[in-house]
């Protein structure tokens, strides 16, 4: 059967860093509050002239180089973002043009913090259907642009960044020893859309709006939904949580990661955490964590890894991949 194999990974973080001390100069907060409640110590913030496409292009170039795949061979770009450069055209089209790609398709996908999982599952299905051979899957965000910088309950939590992978069609036997995406699982429940949202948009207010969140409510659902995402993915291919070598979670909050790990008896050393240095970068957080895991040597050829996320919508999901 056809498998979608990860050939390379790339990442980009803007140069400017805002530490918790910097945040305490902007709103009534403290390093101690932020670290205790979230585990976040700093976040990267895009420069005034840097857009989501710039971050995405930098991450994509690195992923292509790492994969040793030529941009001209890319026949699909799926870019997950909730902070596109413009309402339209898709930021993916800007990335396609910047990379000099003259073939195939490029589109954006909106599932907020779960966006990279949704994008990976989408590209995997294009590959398995025989419609694409080389896909760029990107998560890129400039969340700093939709934050209310006077709301201490939300502005301390998020940051900007981008990550990307190259998925390539390859032959597999169909069992769990194959390299590539073994399974993916996507869920959403729109009944919870008012717990985490942006209070603006082209069709409602004709403004960009600001992020709003019922933090404690989101927290409760996050642990439950992430546990569902992890369990469902591994069980669907007849594996157990203990078979997974490395967990690559969406980096919202260290306490969510710890609570989920405890609930599912996952040892800390199997969980990649980058939230301390990146904050929550929404759709970029999973590929940024993936990049970090590969750099640290925690993810290597043959590793069974599980990507998972939960975000606004609510959306949640997972992807089980053999590296
Ligand atoms: N600094 C200092 N005090 C603050 C801050 C801050 N930055 N923000 C809120 N507070 C205060 C509140 O005003 C409140 O004060 P009060 O008791 O006098 O009213 C107090 O801290 C407690 O507020 P809570 O919101 O109840 O704090 P909580 O312990 O729940 O922590 C947090 C808030 C960190 C947002 C937590 O609810 C959380 O992590 N939720 C998950 C949400 C999340 O991570 N969302 C990301 C997007 S979704 C996703 O990616 C999964």
Boltz pocket constraint, residues with backbone or C-beta under 6 A from the ligand:
constraints:
  - pocket:
      binder: B
      contacts: [[A, 28], [A, 29], [A, 30], [A, 33], [A, 34], [A, 37], [A, 38], [A, 113], [A, 152], [A, 153], [A, 154], [A, 156], [A, 157], [A, 196], [A, 213], [A, 214], [A, 215], [A, 216], [A, 217], [A, 218], [A, 219], [A, 222], [A, 250], [A, 251], [A, 252], [A, 253], [A, 280], [A, 310], [A, 311], [A, 312]]
      max_distance: 6.0
